[in-house]
Structure formats: C-alpha cells, structure tokens
Amino acid sequence: MAEITAKLVGELREKTGAGMMECKKALVETNGDLEAAIDFLRKKGMSVAEKKAGRVANQGAVGVKVSGNKGAMVEVNIETDFAAKNADFQKFVQDVTSVALNGSNDVEALKAAPMNGSTVQENVIALIAKIGENMSLRRVAVVEGETVVPYLHTTLGDDLCKIGVLVGANGANAAEVAKQVAMHIAATAPKFLSVADVDAETAAHERGIYAEQAKASGKPEAIIEKMVEGRMQKFYQEAVLLEQPFVMDPDKKVKDVLAAAGVTVTAFARFALGEGIEKKQEDFAAEVAAQMNG
C-alpha cells in the first residue's frame, strides 16, 4: 500500500475540488495513484449528478462573447443564485461561451465539444460533484454579421448576465445603431426578425384564434376578415422585431430607424435566464415524511 500523504491528498483536492475525506478515500482505493483517484472521483461525481438531475435548476448565468464578426451566447442553469455566484461556476460559463464561438446553435454538439481535456458535458458533471447542485447547459446561440454587438443586462461579472442579447448587423453605422437595437430587444423580447421569418404553423395558429374571436362578434364575413388581418398586424408588431415600435422613439418602427441609418439587422438572439423553466413547489412536510419512512 502506497503512503497517502497530506501533500498528495491536498494535490488531489486542488485538482478535483472534492472534500478532504473523499480525496483520501479515493487515494486509498487507488493505492495512491493520483490519475486513477481523479477518475474514481469523477465516477463518483457522475453518481452524485444522477441523484441531483431531478432537481430544478432555473438560476445561473447567461454568457456572452464576441470575436470579430461572430458572437456566441449560452445559458447555464444551476439551482440557486448563491451557487451562480461561485467563482468555479462563473469561470465555467465563460469557458463554455468561448468554446461556443467555434460552433453553431446546436447545444448537443456544444456538450460534446472538447474543453479542458474532456468534453463540455463532462465538465458539467464534474462541477455538479464539486458544487453540489444540479446544473445544465440549456441552450446556445451563435450570431454572425459584418458587425456583432452584445448587450448584457444585470451584469454578474465579465461577460456574464441574466439577460443577454446579440445583434448581427451590416452597414457603416452598424455598431452604434445595433447597440440601440440590442437594448430594444432586451426590453421587448421579439420572437422573429421579420414577418417573413414567422413560420407558417405559428401564423396559422394565431390566425385561427383571431378568426374564432371575430366570428363570435356575429359580424359579416367581410368584416371578420378585416378584423383578423388587423389582429395579425398587431401580432406582428408585438412579436416581430422590425415591426415593433422602437422603444427610444415609439412613433417609429424598428425597420424605419434602421432604414434611416442605412443599417440592416441580419440576425439576433436574446436569452433571459430561466425563462420557460417552472420552479417546482416543494412539499417539505411530504419530503420529511418520506425521509422518515425511508
């Protein structure tokens, strides 16, 4: 049996972030082999991650980075706001955002991408074991253009926020105008860039709802059609970036502001931390009873 020194335990702890006793046990189990002990703890970490996988993670951070004519944005979730402020968690978000700059909008491909000697997802699993909370790399967006402008709202640290926006734009004054548009997007959360980008299924769904509402009015068919078209125009003004009233000058639409500046928005992305994730309501009495019965 190899001697398990305090120095060796400390080295393993520094490399893995695991607790002192866990590190000592791993070294005992692997006869003092540091690399084997790291693998031992990673395997243990995977087990911990599986136990935590059912817990809701709707806190975390949005990471945003731009390099040249390309920008990347990721959302990484964790269970508590306290853990989101952890230095290791925030470094991970920054690192994975850098990796995303070389990829696409495919989050599964990003999870499989190499990072720090393993894959992104393996880094997630190791961090779950280290921090002790469930985590997930939820989504990624990559935006390109002659100019790519980021906007970060509620800054958590360098390149980290709770609402992030990327705008890709072309034109001589693109940087200045795109910054204003990015702030507009943060405030209004459009779903589509242009009317042409509204998919047929969404358009048909909205039109069907408005048609039913109009029919209930008992108006003639010709009036009903005009009512439907009017409500579709309102839908576009709410959901389509170019059709929205510009927040800094509501008398103008975004497309009018862009046209006057000679700027074209080619793409955009907006992430708001935790949107669409429902926080489970915990029944603590039932949880305690289950533990007692277990």
N, C-alpha and C positions, 0 to 999 in steps of 0.2 A: 504494500500500500504506500503510495507516494505521500510525502508530508504535505498537508494542507496548511499553508502558511497564511497569516493575516494579509500579507502583501498580495498573495495570489487571489484571495477572496476579494480584496479591495479592487484588484485589476478586473476581475470578472464583474463586480458590481458596477464599475465605471463603464464597462463595455455594454452592459445589458440594462442597467437601471433597476435590476431586481433587488429585493431585500437581502440583508446580510445573511440571514439563516438559509434563504433559498439558494444563495450562491454557494454557501458552504456545503449544503446538501448535494447540489449539482456536482461539485468538485469531488465529493466523496463517491458519488455514484459513478463518476467517470475516471476515478483513480488519478485525479489531479490534471487531467487533460483539458486545457483551457478551451480549445476549439470545440471539443466534444461537449464540454459543460455549457458553452453558448448554445449549441444545438439542443441540449437537454432542456435548457430554459425556454428556448423558442418553442419546442414541442409542448412544454407546459403552458406557455403563453397561448398557444393555439387552443388548448383545452379551456383556459380562462376565457378566451374570446368567445368560444361557443356558448359558454354559460351566460355571457353578457349580451349575446346577439339579439335576444328578445326585448331588451330594454330600449326605450325610445331615446333617440339622440336628435334633438332639434336645436341645440345650441351649437357653438363652434365659430367658424370664420369663413369669409369669402376672401380668397387670394386673387390678386390682380397684378399682372406684369405685362409690360410692353417691350418689345425689342424690334427696332426697325419698323417695318410695315406689317408687323404681326403682333397680336396681343392674345393673351390667354387668361382665362378666369376659371377658378374651381370653387366648389363649395364642399367643405369638410365639416361633418357634424360630429358632435360629442354631447354627452348627456347634460352637463352643467356649464353654466357661464364661468364658474370658478375654474374648471378644468380647461376651458377655452383660453384662459389667460396663462396657462402653463407654458413655460419657455420651450419645452420639447414639442408641445403641440403646435405652437406658432411657427417654430422652425420647420416642422413637417409640412405645414400648409405652404410656406414659402418655397420649400424644396420641390414639392409636387407641382406647384404652379410653374416653376422653371422647367420641369420635365414636360409639362403640358404644352409649352411653347413649340416643342418639336413634334407635336401630334395633331390630333383632329378633335372633333366633337364627340368621339366615341369613348365613353367613360370606362367601358370594359377593356378597351385597348390601353387606356392610361393605367388601369390597375395592373396590367401585365407588363408594363414598361419597366426597364431596369432603373434602379435608384439605390444608391449607397450599397452596392454589392449584392443586392437582391432585387425583388420586384417591389413596385409601389404597394401592392396589397400585402406583401409580407412585412413591409414596414408598418402598415396599418395594424397588423396583428401583433407585432412586437410592441407597438405603442399602447395598444389596449392592455397588454400584460403589464406594462410599466406604469401607466397612469391609473389603471383600474376602472376605466369607464368604457362603455361601448362607443365605437367610432365608426364612421362610414364616409368614404369618398363618394359623394352623392351625384355630382354632375360636373361637366366641363364644357367650356365654350371657347372656340378659337375664332378670332375675327381678323380679317386682313383688309388692307386698303393702302392707298398712297400715304395716308396719314391714319394712325390709330391712336385714339385718345382715350385714356382711362378716367373714370371718376369714382372716388371712394367716399362713401358716406358713413359716418360714425367710425372713425379710424381706431383700430385696436393696436396697431403697430405698423412698421414699414410694410406697405403693400397688403395690409390686412384690414378688412372692414366688415360691416354687417349688410350693407347694400353696395354692390359693385356694378359698374356699367362699363362696357367697351363700345366705342363707336368707330367704325371704319369709314373714311370719307376721302373724296377726291376734290381737288380744287386749290387754287392759290391761297385762299384764306381758310383752308380746311381746319387747321389746328384750333384757331380761335372760335370759329362757329361750331365745330364739333364738340368743343368743351361745353358750350351753352346747351347744345342738344343733349349731351350726356347728362347734364344736370336736369334737364326737362324729363328725360327718360326715367331717371331715378325717382322723380316726383309722380309721374303719370302711369308708369308700368305698361306701355303699349305691348301688344302681343305680336303684331305684324309690322313690317316695314312699309308696305304699300298695299293698296286694295288688291292688286294682282297676286300678292302673297297670301291672301286669305284662301285657305284650301276650300275646295268645293263642299266637303262634308260640313265644315263649320258654317259656311254661308247658307247651305240648305237648312241646317238645323235652326239657325236664327230666323231665317225667312219663314219657316214653318211655324215657329212660335208666334211671330208677329202676325201671320195670316190668321191663326186661330183667335188671337186677341181682336183683330179687326173684324172678323166675322161676327163676333159676339156683340158688336155695336149695332148690327142689323142694317148697316149702310149698303147701298147698291154695290155691285161687283166692281165697277169702275172706280168708285171712291175707295173701296177696300184696297185695290191695287196701289193707289196713290198713298194710302196710309202705310202700307207695307214698305213701299220704296222710301218714304220719309223716315220710317223707323230704322231701315237698313243704313241710311245715311248717318243717322245718329249713332248706330253701332260702329260704323267706320270711324267716326270722329272720336269715339271712346277707345277703340281697340287698335287703330292703325296709326302709326307714328306720323306719317306725312299728312294725315287728315286732321290731326289733333290741333286745337288752338294752342299756340305757343305760350308757355307759362309766363315768359317775360314780356309778352305783348299779345294778350288774348284776342285782339282784333285781327290777328294774322294767323294763318295756319303754318305749321312747321314747313310744309313744302314751299310756301311763299317766302319765308325767311331764307331758306336755302337757295331758292332761285335768285333772289335779290343779291345774295353774296357770291353767286357762281359756284356753289358747293353742292356736291352730290353725296348723300349717305349711301354707302354700298352695303353695309351690314351693321347690326348692333346686337348686343346681348346684355341682359340685366338679370342679376341674381339677388334675391333678398333672402337672407339667412332664415332657414327653417320654413319658408313658405310652402304650404301644402302638407306639412307634417303635423299630425294631430298628436298632442301630448296626452298620453293615457292618464285617466283619472285613477289614482291609486286608492284601493280599499285597504287601509292599513290594518283594520280590525281583522279582515279576512286573511291578510298576509301573516299576521301574528298567529292566528288560529292554525293556519296551515303549517307554520313552523313548529308549533307545539305538537301538532298531530303527527308531524314528520319525525 
